[in-house]
Amino acid sequence: GTQYVIPGGFINDNLIISFEPTELVIEKAELTVTPDDIVIEYGETPNFTGTVSGLQYDDTEEDIFEEEIAYLVDCERCSVAASPHIITANATVVSNNYTVNFGMGELTVTPFELTVTVDDGEIQYGSEDPLDFTVSYHPEPDHFPFGETPQEIFGTFEFSPQDACEDVNEITIINPPAAPNYQVTYEAGELTILPAEFVLEVMDVFIEATDPLPTNIATTTTGLVCGDAPPAPSDIDFVFVDPGVSVLTSNPGPGVYEIYPFLPAIPEGLENYTYTVVGGLLIVNSAIDCDGEDFIEVFIECVDPVSIGDFPEVNRRVTLGYFNPAEGDISVPLGPDNQFTGTATVVGEPETLFAPGLNFFDVLIGPGTFRWEVVTPICEIEDITLDASSGEPCEEGLDGDPEDEVQLTSGTDESTTVQIYPNPTRDALWLQTADLEGAIRIEIFNNMGQRLLLQEHDVYANERIPLEVSHLTSGVLWVRVEHGKEVKTLRVVKE
């Protein structure tokens, strides 16, 4: 303000002194308050400070301001993107000795450092279940700035692999979402792929006793996923086993054996699998002349009505017959190549091991149609019986109780010695009895099992009996000779 200066001095008697006051003007001092620049991490509470310059004498900030200086920024959650933010200062001035100027400072916000780690996981190769990968955070979400949540920061993560068909060993985050206030480090997780399983099944194989063991055998593969291709034939080896005996290295002769496929090495593209095998059958049959008439012929011998308490659903007993022209057994497993067809209920199963010569067996059937279909292996020749409704009634001795029936034997039975000639024939046959004596029964059947001729004789040793066949249709005939409990069946070609 304005003050007055009044001079003064020593009094001198020789002078007349007068004093006049002079104005003294004191200007206010300049005082500047400048907020300090500071740097914080996103979410950190800033600790504001400032610099006060221009204080005079022993003056302090308390002498100048009524309260502490307040430092302010224009944001509550100061972001990294808008950084730097302006810091201002404000205070109530109570001293008249200063002109106070308030400056500005800068608040720089740096990103919050955060690590997102994909948790280790495992998946079943080729699984169609949704992949459920998870992540962990460091620091944990409880320590996120301003109480923000992972959902608020990141939304939903997208992971790789995106399906269970990718052959990778780690889980990663792809297309990570923007997180402007965070410095995010992403770490992959370890992925364990659990193998899928496929089944390698070998088909049944028919060969003849003179053939080598097969090397090219059909197989089927089930259980593959992800569009993976099955093993190539060149990837598959086979082992042949005589059950309970040994592994086969060559054709063992007629019989039924087992085949098992195996993979010496897992083929490329199937590394994410384990596999199991389903064996098949190696069926070695006697040599069959496919160019001739050497195929299994089946027929209905006869049909009788029955009533059996244990099986009320059946009303007929069918005696089925077959002729195997080969010298040894022929095996035809149950299935499309050896089956009963029709609508009738059946108690019993088809024969699967066809002995040489003419043979018979019984089944029980109910109302409806009934046929027997057999395909001779190798030749792929099919033979089908007529329907059971066309069968003739069984003769006495074939329609009693099972224990009273004649057990028919093959044409190679040495216990009954008869010969028939000429073979082939056009008109007449001669049956030569060797050591047979007594009553015999002679029947001739065609391939359909229909009886064409019946004769009964009392014979003596080495008797020759004529059989007239000139009126019969050309083809294969079956001459069946019964002598007591012994039976012999002979095949004759009628030209």
Secondary structure, 3 states (H helix, E strand, C coil): CEEEECCCCCCCCCCCCCCCCEEEECCCEEEEEEECCEEEECCCCCCCCEEEECCCCCCCHHHHECCCCEEEECCCCCCCCCCCEEEEEECCECCCCEEEEECEEEEEEECEEEEEEECCEEEECCCCCCCCCCEEEECCHHHCHHHCCHHHHHCCCEEECCCCCCCCCEEEEECCCCCCCEEEEEECEEEEEECEEEEEEECCEEEECCCCCCCCCCEEEECCCCCCCCCCHHHCEEEEEECCCEEECCCCCCEEEEEEEECCCCCCCCCCEEEEEECEEEEEECCCCCCCCCCCEEEEEEEEECCCCCCCCCCEEEEEEEEECCCCCEECCCECCEEEECCCCEECCCCCEECCEEEEEEEEECCCCCEEEEEECCCCEEEECCCHHHCCCCCCCCCCCHHHCCCCCCCCCCCCCEEEECCCECCEEEEEECCCCEEEEEEEECCCCCEEEEEEEEECCCCEEEEECCCCCCEEEEEEEEECCEEEEEEEEEC
